[in-house]
Amino acid sequence: MSKLVAIGYDGVPEAQGALDTLGRLAREHSIELDDAVIVERKPGGKIKLHQARSMTGAGAAGGALWGGLIGLIFLMPLFGMAIGAASGAAAGAVTDVGVDDNFMKEVGSHLDEGKAALFVLFTSATADKVLPEMAKHGGKLIQSSLDSEAEEAVRQALEARGVPA
């Protein structure tokens, strides 16, 4: 079952640094990420979502593969790949996986202008490896679906850095 954690930061650069660390930890298999999004509250109150990955490219690649295979059956692989890539890209552009955008915008509306939050949806994590690395970025826990004990461990790790969000 996936778990959600939202951490507030002073701005997008701080949140991006934490996201980069999460990416490295995912490559090291210390955390299994389902989704990661930076929510920014711009001056004037506008909320902007910075998605960590694009579904359009993944859809195009998958569509091209399947289109090419189907095209081989009908002896028109290039045509099949082109149609598959186009339909896959279109499907990927409208696909929304991970954390609900409306939920992130709602939480983001409570941020002060210029502040940012990093939403992380993950399946599993090695806490003794992830927490010390994330603590280097500071921040403030603002939302979590963790149990009380794990939530307190995250809160203490983030506060240990002493950077208010």
Rosetta blueprint (number, residue, H / E / L):
1 M L
2 S L
3 K E
4 L E
5 V E
6 A E
7 I E
8 G E
9 Y E
10 D L
11 G L
12 V H
13 P H
14 E H
15 A H
16 Q H
17 G H
18 A H
19 L H
20 D H
21 T H
22 L H
23 G H
24 R H
25 L H
26 A H
27 R H
28 E L
29 H L
30 S L
31 I E
32 E E
33 L E
34 D E
35 D E
36 A E
37 V E
38 I E
39 V E
40 E E
41 R E
42 K L
43 P L
44 G L
45 G L
46 K L
47 I E
48 K E
49 L E
50 H E
51 Q E
52 A L
53 R L
54 S L
55 M H
56 T H
57 G H
58 A H
59 G H
60 A H
61 A H
62 G H
63 G H
64 A H
65 L H
66 W H
67 G H
68 G H
69 L H
70 I H
71 G H
72 L H
73 I H
74 F L
75 L L
76 M L
77 P H
78 L H
79 F H
80 G H
81 M H
82 A H
83 I H
84 G H
85 A H
86 A H
87 S H
88 G H
89 A H
90 A H
91 A H
92 G H
93 A H
94 V H
95 T L
96 D L
97 V L
98 G L
99 V L
100 D L
101 D H
102 N H
103 F H
104 M H
105 K H
106 E H
107 V H
108 G H
109 S L
110 H L
111 L L
112 D L
113 E L
114 G L
115 K L
116 A E
117 A E
118 L E
119 F E
120 V E
121 L E
122 F E
123 T E
124 S E
125 A E
126 T L
127 A H
128 D H
129 K H
130 V H
131 L H
132 P H
133 E H
134 M H
135 A H
136 K L
137 H L
138 G L
139 G L
140 K E
141 L E
142 I E
143 Q E
144 S E
145 S L
146 L L
147 D L
148 S H
149 E H
150 A H
151 E H
152 E H
153 A H
154 V H
155 R H
156 Q H
157 A H
158 L H
159 E H
160 A H
161 R H
162 G L
163 V L
164 P L
165 A L
